[in-house]
Every structure is written in structure tokens, then in C-alpha cells.
Amino acid sequence: MSANSQLEPDLVVNNARLVATMDQGLGEVENGWVSIRDGLVAAVGTGQAPAAARTLSAEGGLVTPGLINAHHHLFQNLTRAYPPMTNAPLFGWLETLYPLWGAALDEEAVHVSAWVGLAELALSGCTTSSDHLYLHPRGRGDLITAEIEAATDIGMRFHPTHGSMSLSKKDGGLPPDSVVRNEDEILAESERLVGLHHNRDFGAMTRLALAPCSPFTVSPQLMTATAELAERLDVRLHTHLAENAEDDEYSMATFGKRCVDFFEDVGWMTDRSWVAHCVRPNPEEIARLGKAGVGVAHCPSSNLILSSGIAPVVDLRAAGSPVGLGVDGSSSADSASVWQEARLAMLLGKLCNGADAMSARAALEMATIGGAACLGREGELGVLRPGAVADLAVWKMDGPAFAGVGPDMVEGLLRCGPVGAHHTIVNGTAVVEAGQIVSPRLDEMLKSHNVISRRFQPV
Ligand SMILES: [Zn+2]
């Protein structure tokens, strides 16, 4: 019990059949409750819960730390299930969509798509999301600030990354000229945005990272300069790495080396980095990534839809890499449920490495403490213990889909379903209550999203 627990909590979540704290010391608490004060967990206990200014019932269900989404492109929910590209692998899919995104992306589109995308994530029990926003067409305003305002409005903890693309088709890259930026401009804008938005305090709601999009959209010089800038500003680094066979082939043809060797040569083989996908590393590369502590955001739905492959996350975890989960962009996944990615990660881990290689607990670990480690916030997010942030998901686990689940509610959560969160609490405040978004703005935002998405996908 912390000293804080002597004061009346702001909120108590009570009546849980089980609280899975993901904390090694506290473990799983039966007949549990969690008390919250000043945005932090004050105490976790069993039996009679303390009195509080407000209570929320877990209704005999399971309480877990809020899930963490370690990779996303929120704006892509404006081009979901885009008809010409529903059956293409990565490069063709990107080349078709770049011009559509480049033509219509602006502050309003980013704000509304981020708001709606974060609402969707909150409904899946997610409390913290990253976003990789790599398209910044000239003259469309400050898109990172527009998405941060959306996260602040809905109440989600947010880790946007300033994505960049500088290598257009005429220079040997993949994107068209209209969506790339000059490299000096990218670095200056990165520094400006970190100064404006990056909060280093414990419990911060907004932190920024730097994120050149991929080796096939920026120059090696920008990768190196970004790593140096991140070191100087003390912020994290994010990019796509070794996503599929085309990615490998591009790296061999352009740089004469494999993706992981390129990544190391440009100064990114460090525990400051976390990467999306990492489907293609060989055993020797897995050992190097693990030894360096490079984080990996495993995005199983996207990897399956784009037929990229299955990331070797059991081996990456064993080698020492923190592995989190990512829903990836909503034009390639196209659903954004961290619960669903956790279930898929469990299923694919069993398929690739054996039935005992990926339990529901291991998948839940990736969705919570693994994601926290990717974002550089181990011990602060993704765990329920006194002093950690008060980010919780409450899973009611009733009805036909969960009938018959016995004492092992953690296995039940990921083996049964589908399910959305009953309550999602961020920083001690409910963003989802009784399965519904709390903000009164949902309908208004969905209407705007509908209008804006037609600008991207004219019919
Ligand atoms: Zn991605």
C-alpha cells in the first residue's frame, strides 16, 4: 500500500473477479479492486474496497492494465478497404495510396481521423497509442499538432512520431514528389515539435519520437542525422524495418546489404529505437537486435493482410528485444483493436513455435509491458501497481462468448471473444464507460469523418 492510499481515492474500480496487474510482485489478485488518486494507481487490493469519491464496477470481470498500441498510422482510416488495393502486397499498395493521401491530407483530416481512430482503440481497451505520421504535404499546416489536439480532447495518452519521407521516385525512392520534404526542413521541424510537445514528466500524456518512414522513403543521411538528433534531444527513434521480401530486395539492390545491416550502419542499433514489423530478420540478426535492446512492434493483422509474413517474436523476445503490439495503419489492417492483435499474436506464436510457446499471458505481456518498453516507459505504463499511471481496461467477460470460462480469466480473455472493453480508464478518467465512448463528440466526429473520407475515396 502506498502513502497515497491513506487519502480518499478519486476513483475505485471494484467488484473484479480478477485483477491481472502484470506486476511480478503483485501478480493476479482475486476478488480485487484498484484505487486511483491524482492519475496514478494508489493501491491494488482484495476484498472490501476503500470508499472513494467515485466508483466504477468491473461487474465480476477482469481488470488489466490498459493496452498499448506501439505502431499505427491513424490517418489511414480515411481509406479503409480501398477497393483497387485489397489484394496487393506492400509496395504496390503504397504506390497506389500515396497520391490519394497526398492530395487530401490536411489539419482537419488528420484531427478527425485521429479522434475517430483513438476512439476505436479505446473501445478495444487501449489507453496509450503511438502514431507514425509520415505524410506532410506542403502548405497543409501542422499535422502533428492537429492529432495531438485530438488525443487531448478524447483523453488518450499519446506518442505521436514525427514521420518523414525525403526520397521520391526520381531519386530512387517509392513515394511521389508531392509528398516528400527537404531533409534540413525535416530535421528543423522535428526539433520544433519536440520543443513544443514532448513532455518528460512521469505520467506525461504526450511524448514525441522521431520517425523516418523506412529505408525506401528516406536517404541514409537522413537516417543518420535523425539518430544523432534523437540522441541530442533525448527522444526515441521509430521506423519500419524488414517488413517483407520487397523491403529486403530493395535494401540489397540499393545499399548492397540486408535491412538489419543498413539499420546498424546508420546508427539505429540501440535501445533508443523501436521498429514496426521486423518480419524478416535471420537468427543472427535476431540475436543482434535482442542484444542491442531494439524494441519491436508486432503487427500481425497487417502482416497477414499484406501477405508480408509472420514476425519471429518468440525468438526476438528470447533474444532480449522488448516486443509490443501494433494495429498498424487502418488501410492495411484495417481494424484497429489491440485486443485482436493480442489474440492473433497468441495464435501465430503457437503456430510458429509450438502450443506452449505463446500463452495468453505472454500475449497480454506484449500488449502491456512490452508496449511500454517500446515507448521507453517501463514500470510507468502497462502495469498496475502503486505509483504507476492509472490506465486500466475492464473486461466484463459475460454473455455467450464467455460462458463457461473458469478460474483462468486471462486465457479466457484471449481464447474467447471477440470482445471490447467494458470500461477504459486513462490517467484516472473513463474514456469508455459501459462499452460506450464517454465524449459527447463521437457522432459529430463520425459525421465529419464520413465527409472527409469521401474526399480521399471519391465514388
Ligand atoms: Zn506501418
Residues whose N, C-alpha, C, O or C-beta is under 5 A from the ligand:
A	BS01	ZN	A276 D328 G329
